């Protein structure tokens, strides 16, 4: 694969030291390794090689693979979820949790001001919270398969929308000009990220812009 290639991949991810599977794109594997979640939609992921939409170790491995190939790769912390930072472990008085009718227990994941932390222990009226990613400091193994390479421009647009915005937006594509329906409830930074990604990874598109409304007479060419 080369940088900028759009690919569909499946994977199984596990912690090297314990061999415990913590993530997969496949329902049968999730059930096999007893991590299946009824509410989760299991399906291959579609990404852009080298665009940093996945951890660095996986991105680097994709460069060395071909369509249809399966490979097991080892990923050290610095190419995964980073090294553990002792500064991200803090102590919080237990009374602060009780004010909100919370009873923290070791291993519990808690969201605080938009950040997730793991309760390490509770003692002497204090709660030790770890704001490191729960996989920080871990050596990982990813079993990866590249299912296909994606060439269709409309599919590429949709992929970048999902990766950068979390959803597909309405748009019109005509002779290299892309007009995206502007949604005011989406952060401007996310919009700029999408514009940049389209310019960087879909060279067939010469001009791209957000428009307030798509004209009714244009709806015949609407892509969704």
VENCOR-V646484 format. One record per residue. N is the residue number from 0. RES is the residue in one small letter. OMEGA is omega in radians with two decimals (* if undefined). Layout:
n=N res=RES omega=OMEGA
n=N res=RES omega=OMEGA
//
This chain:
n=0 res=x omega=3.10
n=1 res=x omega=3.11
n=2 res=x omega=-3.14
n=3 res=x omega=3.08
n=4 res=x omega=3.05
n=5 res=x omega=-3.08
n=6 res=x omega=3.00
n=7 res=x omega=-3.10
n=8 res=x omega=2.95
n=9 res=x omega=3.11
n=10 res=x omega=2.93
n=11 res=x omega=-3.08
n=12 res=x omega=-3.14
n=13 res=x omega=3.10
n=14 res=x omega=-3.03
n=15 res=x omega=-3.03
n=16 res=x omega=-3.07
n=17 res=x omega=-3.07
n=18 res=x omega=-3.13
n=19 res=x omega=3.09
n=20 res=x omega=-3.13
n=21 res=x omega=-3.12
n=22 res=x omega=3.05
n=23 res=x omega=3.08
n=24 res=x omega=-2.97
n=25 res=x omega=-3.10
n=26 res=x omega=-3.10
n=27 res=x omega=3.10
n=28 res=x omega=3.11
n=29 res=x omega=3.11
n=30 res=x omega=-3.14
n=31 res=x omega=-3.09
n=32 res=x omega=3.02
n=33 res=x omega=3.04
n=34 res=x omega=-3.08
n=35 res=x omega=3.08
n=36 res=x omega=-3.08
n=37 res=x omega=-3.05
n=38 res=x omega=-3.06
n=39 res=x omega=3.13
n=40 res=x omega=-3.13
n=41 res=x omega=3.13
n=42 res=x omega=3.10
n=43 res=x omega=3.07
n=44 res=x omega=3.11
n=45 res=x omega=-3.04
n=46 res=x omega=3.06
n=47 res=x omega=-3.12
n=48 res=x omega=3.08
n=49 res=x omega=-3.10
n=50 res=x omega=3.06
n=51 res=x omega=3.03
n=52 res=x omega=3.05
n=53 res=x omega=-3.12
n=54 res=x omega=-3.00
n=55 res=x omega=-3.11
n=56 res=x omega=3.10
n=57 res=x omega=3.13
n=58 res=x omega=-3.12
n=59 res=x omega=-3.14
n=60 res=x omega=-3.10
n=61 res=x omega=3.11
n=62 res=x omega=-3.03
n=63 res=x omega=-3.06
n=64 res=x omega=3.09
n=65 res=x omega=3.11
n=66 res=x omega=3.13
n=67 res=x omega=-3.09
n=68 res=x omega=3.03
n=69 res=x omega=-3.12
n=70 res=x omega=3.06
n=71 res=x omega=-3.08
n=72 res=x omega=3.07
n=73 res=x omega=-3.07
n=74 res=x omega=3.10
n=75 res=x omega=-3.09
n=76 res=x omega=-3.08
n=77 res=x omega=3.07
n=78 res=x omega=3.11
n=79 res=x omega=-3.09
n=80 res=x omega=3.02
n=81 res=x omega=3.06
n=82 res=x omega=3.10
n=83 res=x omega=3.14
n=84 res=x omega=-3.13
n=85 res=x omega=-3.13
n=86 res=x omega=-3.13
n=87 res=x omega=3.05
n=88 res=x omega=-3.05
n=89 res=x omega=3.09
n=90 res=x omega=-3.14
n=91 res=x omega=3.11
n=92 res=x omega=-3.12
n=93 res=x omega=-3.12
n=94 res=x omega=3.12
n=95 res=x omega=3.11
n=96 res=x omega=-3.11
n=97 res=x omega=3.08
n=98 res=x omega=-3.13
n=99 res=x omega=3.12
n=100 res=x omega=3.13
n=101 res=x omega=3.10
n=102 res=x omega=-3.09
n=103 res=x omega=3.11
n=104 res=x omega=3.13
n=105 res=x omega=-3.14
n=106 res=x omega=-3.13
n=107 res=x omega=3.05
n=108 res=x omega=-3.08
n=109 res=x omega=3.07
n=110 res=x omega=-3.14
n=111 res=x omega=-3.14
n=112 res=x omega=3.09
n=113 res=x omega=3.12
n=114 res=x omega=-3.13
n=115 res=x omega=3.12
n=116 res=x omega=3.07
n=117 res=x omega=3.08
n=118 res=x omega=-3.13
n=119 res=x omega=3.08
n=120 res=x omega=3.11
n=121 res=x omega=-3.13
n=122 res=x omega=3.09
n=123 res=x omega=3.08
n=124 res=x omega=3.13
n=125 res=x omega=3.12
n=126 res=x omega=3.07
n=127 res=x omega=3.14
n=128 res=x omega=3.14
n=129 res=x omega=-3.12
n=130 res=x omega=3.01
n=131 res=x omega=3.00
n=132 res=x omega=-3.05
n=133 res=x omega=3.09
n=134 res=x omega=3.11
n=135 res=x omega=3.13
n=136 res=x omega=-3.09
n=137 res=x omega=2.93
n=138 res=x omega=-3.02
n=139 res=x omega=2.99
n=140 res=x omega=3.08
n=141 res=x omega=2.99
n=142 res=x omega=-2.98
n=143 res=x omega=2.98
n=144 res=x omega=3.04
n=145 res=x omega=-3.10
n=146 res=x omega=-3.07
n=147 res=x omega=3.00
n=148 res=x omega=-3.02
n=149 res=x omega=-3.09
n=150 res=x omega=-3.06
n=151 res=x omega=-3.07
n=152 res=x omega=3.14
n=153 res=x omega=3.12
n=154 res=x omega=3.09
n=155 res=x omega=3.11
n=156 res=x omega=-3.13
n=157 res=x omega=3.13
n=158 res=x omega=-3.14
n=159 res=x omega=3.08
n=160 res=x omega=-3.13
n=161 res=x omega=-3.12
n=162 res=x omega=-3.05
n=163 res=x omega=-3.08
n=164 res=x omega=-3.09
n=165 res=x omega=-3.12
n=166 res=x omega=3.06
n=167 res=x omega=3.11
n=168 res=x omega=3.08
n=169 res=x omega=3.14
n=170 res=x omega=3.05
n=171 res=x omega=3.10
n=172 res=x omega=-3.13
n=173 res=x omega=3.04
n=174 res=x omega=3.07
n=175 res=x omega=3.10
n=176 res=x omega=-3.12
n=177 res=x omega=3.07
n=178 res=x omega=-3.10
n=179 res=x omega=3.13
n=180 res=x omega=-3.11
n=181 res=x omega=3.07
n=182 res=x omega=-3.02
n=183 res=x omega=-3.11
n=184 res=x omega=3.11
n=185 res=x omega=-3.09
n=186 res=x omega=-3.12
n=187 res=x omega=3.13
n=188 res=x omega=3.10
n=189 res=x omega=3.11
n=190 res=x omega=3.12
n=191 res=x omega=3.11
n=192 res=x omega=3.13
n=193 res=x omega=3.13
n=194 res=x omega=-3.12
n=195 res=x omega=-3.13
n=196 res=x omega=3.13
n=197 res=x omega=3.13
n=198 res=x omega=-3.10
n=199 res=x omega=-2.93
n=200 res=x omega=3.04
n=201 res=x omega=-3.07
n=202 res=x omega=3.11
n=203 res=x omega=3.11
n=204 res=x omega=-3.06
n=205 res=x omega=3.14
n=206 res=x omega=3.11
n=207 res=x omega=-3.12
n=208 res=x omega=3.01
n=209 res=x omega=3.10
n=210 res=x omega=-3.09
n=211 res=x omega=-3.13
n=212 res=x omega=3.03
n=213 res=x omega=-3.08
n=214 res=x omega=-3.09
n=215 res=x omega=-3.11
n=216 res=x omega=3.12
n=217 res=x omega=-3.00
n=218 res=x omega=3.14
n=219 res=x omega=-3.14
n=220 res=x omega=-3.08
n=221 res=x omega=3.08
n=222 res=x omega=3.14
n=223 res=x omega=*
//
